[in-house]
Amino acid sequence: MVELTGDSYQKILAHCLGGYPLEACGLLIGKGNLVTAIHPTENEARSARLFSIPPGEVLRAGRRSEEMGAKLLGVFHSHTNSEAYPSPTDVRLAPDPSWIYVVVSLRRTLAELRAYRILFGKVAEDRVAIGASGRVEAS
């Protein structure tokens, strides 16, 4: 299970909605399976169908996570016109099998956030809990 603090969840949604109509993206910071902070980035691809995080942002987020006594846990991005499921491109470009991949669908009026693990081209969904202490299910 992936846990997001309420603040991290709200910031992910705000960044994704703010990037619309393009895909928005960023990095997840935390410990274990708990996401305690996000590092929003620009979408270098400037596309509604593809995202690309600038390499310098990955380095900055890595340094930030070390300063927090945490680590980079994964990546989040939005899908503007499709479901909250990794696209074939997302799967092909997944950089780290230990990472959490959060996808936010903006296809409907209410945004939908889901989390996945991608290992050797295989996608496995993770349950998501919002609020480290409350454990309110999001999906």
RAVEN-V854168 format. One line per field, one symbol per residue. ss: DSSP state (~ for helix, > for strand, _ for the rest). phi: phi as a letter, one per 40 degrees, with the letter a starting at -180 (. if undefined). psi: psi as a letter, one per 20 degrees, with the letter a starting at -180 (. if undefined). A space follows every 50 residues. Layout:
BEGIN
ss=???
phi=???
psi=???
END
This chain:
BEGIN
ss=_>>>_~~~~~~~~~~~~~~_____>>>>>>>__>>>>>>>>_________ ____~~~~~~~~~~~~~___>>>>>>>>>________~~~~~~______> >>>>>______>>>>>>>>__>>>>>_>>>_____>>__
phi=.bbbcdccdccccccccccdcccbaabbbibgbbcbabbcbccccfbcba bacddccccccccdccccgbacbibbabbcbbccadcdcdcccdcacccc bcbbcbcbdccbbbbabbbfgbbbcbcbbbgdccfccba
psi=qpppqhggghhggggghhipjrpqraqppbpcjooiqqnqrqohhlqiiq qppphhhggghggggghikarpibqqrqohjrrmpprhggghjohpiiqp oppopjhrgpqppqqrpoolipppqqqpppohhhlpph.
END
